Amino acid sequence: MDAWDLADAVDITDKLPSDFYALIASSKWKERKEAAEQLHAVLAKTVRLKMTAGTGDVVQELGKKISDININVATLVIQCLGLIAAALRQAFGPFVQSTLPALVERSKERKQAVVDAIRATEDEYFAAAGHDLHAFSDHYLAGATHKNPQVRAESHHLLQRCFAVVPTRPPRSG
């Protein structure tokens, strides 16, 4: 038995402060960081999330902040997306396509904390996508042909991690 199977689904929007959207969209980095920290604290205690329209809004708002200029905000947002993907599992699948391109683009970051957060979140995304390599193929190709060598290397690392956990080998085409 998995703890996720036994846990009750929680609506994340009930646990967010009323000014969350204003804080996460703020022009002040300290307010954005505060909002991301509050969300991270709630998600760290949550095993299973209920998929609601509010959850989708939170994911979309976080997706916009992946490319935040402040490293601390971006790292927290990326970690939050990974926690949401882990807590929603298959229900997170539709959000993979909308947020993964920004993660691939952000993988050019040199700070190891950001790279580690991106890798962990990409792994959760792959699990949420049901270990489907086809869901990641376009994003892998975009990263593998990127002009930045760091993005290319991280895309190859992503593919290696995906192959390590995929239950069956992909068929040969030809």
Secondary structure, 3 states (H helix, E strand, C coil): CCHHHHCCCECHHHHCCCCHHHHHCCCCHHHHHHHHHHHHHHHHCCCCECCCHHHHHHHHHHHHCCCCCCHHHHHHHHHHHHHHHHHHHHHHHHHHHHHHHHHHHHCCCCCHHHHHHHHHHHHHHHHHCCCCHHHHHHHHHHHHCCCCHHHHHHHHHHHHHHHHHCCCCCCCCC
